[in-house]
Amino acid sequence: MQTNADVTIPYILQKCREDGRIDNFLAAAGKKPRKLYSVYPFDDTDIYKWIEGASYALQVEPNPKLALYLDTLIGIIGDAQEKDGYLYTFRTINPAQPHEWVGAKRWVNEEILSHELYDAGHLYEAAYAHYNATGKKSLLNIALKNADLLVKDFGYGKEEEYPGHQIVEIGLAKLYRITGNKKYLDLAKFFLDVRGPKGEAYNQADKKVVNQEEAEGHAVRATYMYSGMADVAALTGDSNYLKAIDAIWEDVVNKKIYITGGIGATNNGEAFGDAYDLPNMSAYAETCASIANVYWNNRMFLLHGDAKYIDVLERTLYNGLLSGVSLHGDKFFYPNPLASMGQHDRSGWFACACCISNMTRFLPSVPGYVYAQNNNDLYVNLFMGNSSSIKLASGKIGITQSTNYPWDGKIDFIITPEQPIAFALRIRIPGWAQQQPIPGDLYTSTESKLPVVLTVNGKPFTYKVEKGYAVIKRNWKKGDKVAVELPMQPMHILANNKVKADTGRFAIQYGPVIYCLEGVDNKDSLVQNIVVDKATPLQVSYNTGLLNGINVITTSGQGTKRQLNTNALLTAQQTVKAIPYYAWDNRGSGEMEVWVPFTQSVSRPQPAPTVANTSKVTASIKSKSIRAMNDQLEPVDSKDNTVPYFHWWPKKDTTEWVQYTFDAPHTVTSSKVYWFDDGPWGGCRIPAAWKIYYLKDGAWVPVKNTTPYEIAKDKYNGVTFEAVTTTALKLEVQLPVDNSTGIHEWVVE
């Protein structure tokens, strides 16, 4: 949170300046030339999310300079708002010729691409945060004026459109909570009820929301919708909404969530995949989806009072969400893979910056998830050092936590009521402390269950557990102390046998934190070739000077390596180190793996020193994925994205090339290529043509092929040619007219 306040919030504001977000509002207000200054119609939301994050940051720590920035930005936003409340810069800037996604009239493209209601939803969330943090109504008045327009325009017998990208439902529920005006809640419910069944699964519009039982489609849209359904269910008592989101939640935790808490397995539509389809290297697990998963699970807890929802929230928070930002706070992941050959690396900015601005708004809101109260029940959900003041039905109390969590499990509380009062303190006993990584049977631990020890004022306390909470009901007085010792031990996590990607592998967990192997910590900077017996003990030690202070887990294993001209592998014993998953890729890109092989058959041995593997690889474009071409990892078929591949997307209908520069002159007579083709949904296809050249006297000369150049999917495409002795080969590729092309492997013999 401190890094977010000191680094990320100023950094994102600067990037919004540089990348046209603020200029769009100025142009809409007529204060700059009326043209678009950024790419996407949802770019307005980066400003709204920045305001939300900055507002929450002010709650954590006063900052007069930040408050002044907020006032200035809100003034600019107000100037861009049309007289009737409409606020959407991508139309207002040039209504006669708007962006191609926008449509000729208001709302006509809302169900498809315009994102008008999505922008409004983030505006409302920002206004809610700003009003609660500052007490000022400047942004709230802008939001209410816009919401009143929606109330006027939308409803049965009026505009009967559903949001193409959900979130306005959440925002409207927040406006209702502030104002008590039921028209905003009614509109939120309308936007949910009008959805489906004639739309697409991509944005959850293929069924009525109350008839949905499985998580499907775009993961961020989905979890924003489930959060909105939870809000409306809580505020209206609609049991049909509750029944639907309960079923969907069970589907996610039993079949579709990564051990890191990430959701949305596939990049095809940034979507939930099929049940148990959780690939690791191609995992999408978008940062925005992890944030939305926290929102959803928090609301499920508020509805049910069950710790299992906070178990999922915590897992996501410490792993698949936190990995989305670098330790320094200025580089970001969009997808969060669970394995890498070095092709993944955080970026300082994306044209579609949703994950970056979402991280900015989320992190300052974390204090709001630590405690909850219901009448005279005080729930302790998360464990982190803090001092808080909470009002229960029977009176006001102070509570402090002191802990080194998540590095150890000791948590000390001091309770300070204004006067002696009776209430129930409910302390969450995490699922991981009971050998249940995630509710359900998707993941299990091999370790034995250890007791959770709890004392009150230094004396052992026998507690009962209700819905995952240790309950302490008593009369409390100033200075009462509670201590909890959560049993932390290194855990070997196994996936359900139906998760084929994790067969023969285990994951490492200590406390709420998932660990990974990273190349920089292991022999030869490799981890994909490591095999560790699942019975091998895991040793834990805290390293103050590494990655801002982390636990390091050490064990022993074997490294595997291929040999030339034989299938037999070389093996060698080695020390194996693991670090918290969230902290990987803070020392440069390289290999990483969450699911560690315990059987040699699923490891990816270090490549044999072939002509291709010992060559320097270059290409007509700059890409870290060029390492894929000579890694000796065989795809199952051309569309296999579970192993690395190189591609030229989004290029099409051009002549491109890749090149091997040999470590020494070699005589070669054949070559074969395994093409990457992710049709029909992806953008890569097998090439229109390809050709091999060799370097001779500084010039590229085509080889004299003795067999035709094959072009086919799902197999190696070979060519033989008259022997040449050379120091380099070039593979020239003619891309298809309407698509790009990619390469899994390029072999030279």
JONOR-V723380 format. One record per helix or strand of 2 or more residues. SS is the DSSP state (H for helix, E for strand). FROM is the first residue (numbers start at 0). TO is the last residue. If there is no record, write none. Layout:
BEGIN
ss=[SS SS]
from=[FROM FROM]
to=[TO TO]
END
This chain:
BEGIN
ss=[H H H H H H H H H H H H H H H H E H H E E E E E E H E E E E E E E H E E H H E E E E H E E H E H E E E E E E]
from=[1 20 43 63 88 94 115 137 167 181 200 208 218 238 286 306 338 353 365 370 376 385 394 409 420 430 442 452 458 463 468 479 490 499 504 512 518 522 529 538 549 565 580 590 595 599 615 623 645 654 688 698 715 741]
to=[17 27 59 79 91 96 133 152 178 192 202 210 235 254 303 323 340 362 368 373 379 391 402 416 427 433 444 455 459 465 475 484 494 501 509 517 520 524 530 542 562 579 582 592 596 601 618 629 646 675 695 701 733 747]
END
